[in-house]
Amino acid sequence: MMNFLEQRLAAKKQNLKNQQEYFTIDLKNIEQSNYEDNAINALLCMKKLKTEIAELELVLQLKSISDT
């Protein structure tokens, strides 16, 4: 169970890193008509990932405390 949660956490952190890199690259396309929509969607996705990461970290902390 812990291994699965740790793998999910690592995957979500990598996904967040990829989203942040994409957002940086997307800034170059600021003149496009749909830039604002893309930026808002990217930010919402990053916010969701950060929340999921925080939840997984909390679950892992609670699990490690309960295992001791």
Secondary structure, DSSP 8 states (H G I E B T S, - for coil): -HHHHHHHHHHHHHHHHHHHHHHHHHGGGTTSTTHHHHHHHHHHHHHHHHHHHHHHHHHHHHHHHHH-
